[in-house]
Each structure stands twice: as structure tokens, then as C-alpha cells.
Amino acid sequence: MHVLLAIGTRPEAIKVAPLYHALRSDPFFSVTTCITSQHRELLQQMLAFFDVRPDVDLQVMQPRQTLADLTCNVLRGADQLLAQTRPDLVIVQGDTTTAFTVGLAAMYQRIKVAHVEAGLRSFDLQQPFPEEANRRLVDVFSDYLFAPTSGAADNLRKEGYRKESIFVTGNTGIDALLMATEIVRSQGHPLPVNLPAGAKLALLTAHRRESFGEGLLRICQAVLKLLDRHPNLHILYPVHPNPNVQDVVQKQLSAHPRVYLCAPLEYPGFVGALAAADLILTDSGGVQEEAPALGKRVLVLRETTERPEGIEAGVAELVGTNVELIVDRATALLQGSEASGPVLSPYGDGLASSRIVEVLDRTTVLRRSA
């Protein structure tokens, strides 16, 4: 089977990496790896760390391009590539513009599509935007729906997708996290900040489009209030390069002596920071999965989430961008006044990639023998 793997962003590179290696280690598969470079510097870091070697780069990244520009550029490039390579299957991951558009190009050419991390839903097209629309649309034209959890599979069944196309595999992001944790432990990756004795560390990531403007401003205000309330608290904030994020964050937080603003960390450094953090504040979908896998509870800086399993398991909590709620809930976690019992991840056991390969092996044999 000739498989084309599409990767556009840093999160995709992370979550596709273990699947890339699983496919390449199985002689049944011939793999073409295409990067769109929807992200460039961030993507290259991940590819190098996980030893993923792309065969094709569509090079679509342009400064300040609109979503329409990005979509058109990826669609045009993917259409030409698929016409040249004619794979049997295109695999896309998650909810990015790359995943949606490469999947769309494959559907236009009647090439089968597999969606890794299918079935996630926030049920609000504005949150996250445009990711909620992207992931719903990819599911529509996918032949294989690899759901990370039973809840995601339930969403697909309720929407009328054929049960024969739905497979619960766990999340490949947990596969990648466990791989990376072992590498970090063996190599050693110091934190990008020197903490004084007795200090507590909060790891903050916030970059979603729906938080641009007032939402991000409120997050920064909450951070400043937390620092006032907790003199031993230090904040590590890897800041996304998008000017809509940089402009607000630099203005609000750069002068505070216990806030450490840095460029997005390379994945091993981020894994190390995640493992070391006493408090995690994020609007990232991936971090919602990663933190519980490392035994951490997380406060989600969004109004809705397509990952309700963490909320239901008590390892994640929605706080939105409400200043007082962020401060109160973060204080409770820092003081240990409410968290009790072990943190158990509902998102996977590190074997999702092998399950996906097994499904593709098995179903292909069955279809050829039918």
C-alpha cells in the first residue's frame, strides 16, 4: 500500500511521528511524507527531533497570509502532488488547515483518506476557530476514522458515520509524548529558566485565534494577579510568533521579573518544562492530553473543549479567559487544597500508532480477498 502522510504544523509533526515510524517499519507500506510548511521553523524542529524525513515540501507559508490564502495554496500544491504520486491512501491528522485541505484534495481525486484523531467536537464553530470546522469536514470525506477515545467514536456514530469506518485507537500524541520523555530523560534537557530554591513553576501556553485581543489581555491580567498572590510563583510562557499574540503579551508581561517569555520551545525542552511544572495553563488541545499523561492537572483557557474526557476524569478544568476564575482555580491547584488521588490519562497508552497500522494491514487484506 502506498501511503501519503501529510504534515503541516508542529502538533501534526509530533502526533504523526510515531505513526511515520510504525508505517516505515512495516514492509507492507510504501510511505511518501509531505510537509506543507504551514508552520516552518516550529515544524522543522519536530521533524529533526523525531527523525522524520519529508519527501516533499509544498512551502506554503507566507507572512500574514489569510486563511483563504493558506487554504488555496495547500489545495493547489496537494492537488498537483497527488496527481503525480497517486497514493492508495492519504493520512491526515487533527484539525489544521493542512489536514482539511490535503484531505479535500485527495477526495477530489477519489483517493481514500484516513483521519487520525477523528471525532473530536466542541460543538461550537467559533471555538476553536477554524479548527472545529476543519475536523468536522475532514471526517465527512474520510474512509478511515481513527478516534482517540470512545467519546470521540460516539460523536461519529451519533452523526451517522458507518461503524465499519470507526476505530478507537488511543491518541498518537501520547505515543509521541512517551517517546520524547524517554529521549529527554536519557539526554538531559535543562529548563530554559533558573528557578530559586523553593520556587513554583507555572507553564503557560496561549495562542488560539478566539483569544486574540481581549481574551489574551484577560489571560495576561490573570497572570499578573497570580504573581501578586503567590510571591514564589514563576511563569514560563513560550510565546507563539503570531503578531496578534506577541504584541499583547510583550506589552503586558515582559517587564515582570518572574515572567520568562521565550520563543516556542523545541519539543524536548517543552516536555521537560511540562514534567517540571507545578501548574499548567493552556488553550492548546495537545497539552490537554499531554499533561494528564505526565500526571499533571491542567486549567484550560477556553470556553469549550473538544476533549471532554479530561474534564470528565477530573484532570482538566475549563476556566476560559475569566480573570477571577483563572486566579481562584490556579490558587487552589498551587495550594493543593482540592486535587486528590492520582492523575490518570484518559487519552491513550502509547500504542495508538501500532493499532492504526494493524487496522490498515487487516482491512486491506480483507478488501483484497473479498
C-alpha positions in Angstrom: 0.0 0.0 0.0 1.3 3.4 -1.0 0.5 5.9 1.8 1.0 9.6 1.7 1.4 11.3 5.1 0.6 15.0 5.3 2.1 17.2 7.9 1.7 21.0 8.2 2.3 22.2 11.8 4.3 21.4 14.9 1.4 19.5 16.6 0.9 17.4 13.5 4.6 16.5 13.3 4.6 15.4 16.9 1.5 13.3 16.6 2.3 11.8 13.2 5.9 10.9 14.1 5.2 7.6 15.8 2.9 6.6 13.0 5.5 7.5 10.4 8.0 5.2 12.1 5.4 2.4 12.6 4.4 2.5 8.9 8.0 2.6 7.6 8.9 -0.4 9.8 6.2 -2.5 8.1 7.3 -3.8 4.7 3.7 -3.8 3.5 3.7 0.0 3.2 5.5 2.4 0.9 5.4 5.9 2.5 5.6 9.3 1.0 5.8 12.1 3.6 4.6 15.5 2.5 5.1 18.7 4.6 3.1 21.8 3.7 5.2 24.1 6.0 2.0 25.7 7.3 4.4 26.2 10.2 8.1 26.3 9.2 10.6 26.8 12.0 8.4 25.1 14.5 7.8 22.2 12.2 11.5 21.7 11.3 12.4 21.4 15.0 9.9 18.5 15.4 10.9 16.7 12.3 14.6 16.7 13.3 13.9 15.6 16.9 11.7 12.6 15.8 13.9 11.8 12.8 11.1 12.3 10.3 12.4 12.9 6.8 10.0 14.5 4.4 10.0 13.6 0.7 8.1 16.7 -0.5 7.8 20.3 0.9 4.9 22.4 -0.6 6.4 25.6 1.1 3.0 27.3 1.5 4.0 29.6 4.4 3.8 33.3 3.7 3.9 36.3 6.1 0.4 37.3 7.4 -1.5 35.3 4.8 -5.2 34.8 5.4 -6.9 31.5 5.9 -8.2 31.7 2.4 -4.7 32.2 1.0 -3.4 29.3 3.0 -6.2 27.0 2.0 -5.8 27.8 -1.7 -2.1 27.4 -1.6 -2.3 24.0 0.2 -5.1 22.8 -2.0 -3.3 23.7 -5.2 0.0 22.1 -4.1 -1.6 19.0 -2.8 -3.7 18.5 -5.9 -0.6 18.6 -8.1 1.3 16.2 -5.8 -1.5 13.7 -5.6 -1.8 13.7 -9.4 1.9 12.9 -9.7 2.2 10.3 -6.9 -1.3 8.6 -6.9 -1.1 7.1 -3.4 -3.6 4.4 -2.3 -4.3 6.3 0.9 -3.8 9.8 2.3 -3.4 10.1 6.1 -4.1 13.5 7.7 -4.0 14.3 11.4 -6.1 16.5 13.6 -7.8 19.8 12.7 -5.4 22.0 10.9 -5.9 23.8 7.6 -3.3 21.3 6.2 -5.4 18.3 7.4 -8.6 19.6 5.9 -7.2 20.8 2.6 -5.0 17.8 1.8 -7.9 15.6 2.7 -10.1 17.6 0.4 -7.6 17.4 -2.5 -7.5 13.6 -2.0 -11.3 13.3 -2.0 -11.4 15.4 -5.3 -9.1 12.8 -6.9 -11.1 9.8 -5.4 -8.2 8.8 -3.2 -9.0 7.2 0.2 -8.5 9.3 3.3 -7.7 8.3 6.8 -8.3 10.8 9.6 -6.1 10.4 12.7 -7.8 11.9 15.8 -11.3 11.8 14.3 -14.5 12.6 16.1 -13.3 15.5 18.3 -16.0 18.1 18.8 -16.5 21.3 20.7 -19.9 21.8 19.0 -19.1 25.5 18.5 -17.7 26.5 15.1 -16.2 29.7 16.7 -14.3 27.8 19.4 -11.7 26.8 18.4 -11.7 28.7 15.1 -11.2 27.4 12.4 -10.2 24.0 13.8 -13.7 22.9 14.8 -14.9 23.3 11.2 -11.7 21.7 9.8 -12.1 18.5 11.8 -15.8 18.1 11.1 -15.1 18.5 7.4 -12.2 16.0 7.3 -14.4 13.4 8.9 -17.0 13.8 6.1 -14.7 12.6 3.4 -12.6 10.1 5.4 -12.7 6.4 4.8 -10.9 5.5 8.0 -11.9 7.4 11.2 -9.3 6.8 13.8 -10.9 8.0 17.0 -8.6 8.6 20.0 -11.3 7.8 22.6 -14.7 6.1 22.9 -16.3 9.5 23.4 -14.9 10.7 20.0 -16.2 7.4 18.4 -19.6 8.1 20.0 -19.7 11.5 18.4 -19.1 9.9 15.0 -21.7 7.3 15.4 -24.3 9.9 16.5 -23.5 11.9 13.4 -24.3 8.8 11.2 -20.8 7.6 10.2 -20.6 3.9 9.4 -19.5 1.9 12.3 -17.2 -0.1 10.0 -15.2 3.0 9.3 -14.7 3.9 13.0 -11.7 2.6 15.0 -10.9 3.5 18.6 -7.1 3.6 18.8 -6.0 6.0 21.5 -4.1 9.1 20.7 -0.8 9.1 18.8 0.1 12.2 20.7 0.6 10.1 23.8 2.8 7.7 21.8 4.9 10.7 20.9 5.0 12.1 24.4 6.2 8.8 25.9 8.8 8.5 23.2 10.0 12.0 23.8 10.0 11.6 27.6 12.4 8.7 27.3 14.7 10.7 25.0 14.7 13.8 27.3 15.5 11.6 30.3 18.4 10.0 28.6 19.8 13.1 27.0 19.0 15.7 29.7 17.3 18.9 28.7 17.6 21.7 31.3 14.8 24.2 31.8 15.1 27.5 29.9 14.9 29.3 33.3 16.8 29.2 36.5 14.4 28.9 39.4 15.4 29.9 43.0 15.1 27.2 45.7 11.5 26.7 46.8 10.0 28.4 43.7 7.0 27.0 42.0 6.7 27.0 38.2 3.6 27.6 36.0 3.8 26.7 32.4 1.5 28.9 30.2 0.6 28.5 26.5 -2.0 30.7 24.9 -2.3 31.4 21.2 -5.8 30.5 19.9 -7.4 32.8 17.4 -10.6 33.1 19.5 -8.4 34.6 22.3 -6.8 37.3 20.2 -7.4 40.7 21.6 -9.5 41.0 24.8 -9.2 37.3 25.7 -5.4 37.3 25.6 -5.4 40.6 27.5 -7.5 39.0 30.3 -5.2 36.0 30.4 -2.2 38.3 31.0 -4.1 40.2 33.7 -4.8 36.9 35.4 -1.1 36.0 35.3 -0.2 39.3 36.9 -2.8 38.8 39.7 -1.5 35.2 40.3 2.1 36.6 40.6 0.9 39.2 43.2 -0.9 36.5 45.2 2.0 34.0 45.1 5.4 35.5 45.6 7.2 32.2 45.0 5.5 31.6 41.6 7.4 32.0 38.4 5.8 31.8 34.9 7.3 30.3 31.8 5.5 31.4 28.7 6.7 30.2 25.3 5.1 32.8 23.1 3.8 32.0 19.6 5.4 34.1 16.9 2.0 35.4 15.6 2.0 39.2 16.0 -1.5 39.0 17.4 0.0 37.1 20.3 3.4 38.8 20.6 2.0 42.4 20.6 -0.2 41.8 23.6 2.0 39.5 25.6 5.2 41.5 25.3 3.4 44.7 26.3 1.6 43.2 29.3 4.2 40.7 30.7 7.7 41.4 29.5 8.6 43.8 32.4 7.7 41.4 35.2 10.8 39.8 36.8 9.1 36.5 37.4 7.7 36.1 33.9 10.0 34.3 31.4 8.9 34.9 27.9 10.7 32.8 25.3 10.3 31.6 21.7 8.3 28.3 21.4 10.4 25.6 22.9 11.8 22.7 20.9 9.8 19.7 21.8 12.3 18.1 24.2 12.5 21.4 26.2 8.8 21.6 26.3 8.4 18.1 27.5 10.9 18.9 30.3 9.0 22.0 31.2 5.7 20.1 31.2 7.2 17.5 33.5 8.6 20.1 35.9 5.6 22.4 36.1 3.6 22.8 39.3 0.7 24.5 37.3 -0.3 24.2 33.7 -2.4 26.9 32.0 -3.2 26.3 28.3 -5.5 26.8 25.4 -3.7 24.0 23.5 -5.6 20.8 22.7 -2.4 18.8 22.7 -1.3 20.0 26.1 -4.8 19.0 27.5 -3.8 15.4 26.5 -0.1 15.6 27.4 -0.4 17.0 30.9 -2.5 14.1 32.3 -0.2 11.6 30.7 2.6 13.0 32.8 0.4 13.1 36.0 -0.5 16.8 35.8 -3.8 18.5 36.1 -4.5 21.4 33.7 -6.5 24.6 33.5 -7.9 25.1 30.0 -8.1 28.7 28.9 -11.1 28.2 26.7 -14.8 28.3 26.9 -15.3 24.9 25.3 -13.1 21.9 24.5 -13.3 19.0 22.0 -11.5 16.9 24.7 -14.2 16.4 27.3 -12.7 13.2 28.6 -10.2 15.2 30.7 -12.9 17.3 32.2 -15.0 14.2 33.0 -12.0 12.5 34.5 -11.2 15.5 36.7 -7.8 16.1 35.3 -8.7 19.2 33.4 -11.0 22.2 34.1 -12.4 24.9 31.8 -11.7 28.4 33.1 -11.9 30.4 29.8 -10.4 33.8 30.0 -12.2 34.9 33.1 -9.6 36.6 35.3 -11.0 35.8 38.7 -11.8 32.2 37.8 -8.3 31.6 36.5 -6.8 33.1 39.6 -9.0 31.2 42.0 -8.7 27.8 40.3 -4.9 28.2 39.8 -4.5 29.1 43.5 -6.5 26.0 44.5 -4.1 23.8 42.5 -1.0 25.6 43.7 -2.1 25.2 47.3 -3.2 21.6 46.8 -6.5 22.3 48.5 -8.7 20.3 46.1 -6.6 18.0 44.0 -6.6 14.5 45.4 -5.8 11.0 44.1 -3.6 10.0 41.1 -4.0 11.7 37.8 -4.9 9.0 35.2 -4.8 9.9 31.5 -8.0 9.1 29.5 -6.2 9.7 26.2 -4.1 6.6 25.5 -1.5 4.1 26.4 1.3 4.7 23.9 0.1 2.0 21.4 -2.2 4.1 19.1 0.2 4.0 16.1 0.6 0.3 16.1 -3.2 -0.1 16.3 -3.6 2.2 13.2 -1.1 0.2 11.3 -2.8 -3.1 12.3 -6.2 -1.8 11.1 -4.7 -0.7 7.7 -3.0 -4.1 7.3 -6.1 -6.1 8.3 -8.7 -4.2 6.4 -6.6 -4.0 3.2 -6.2 -7.8 3.2 -9.9 -8.3 3.8 -10.9 -6.0 1.0 -8.5 -7.6 -1.5 -9.8 -11.1 -0.6 -13.4 -10.1 -0.9 
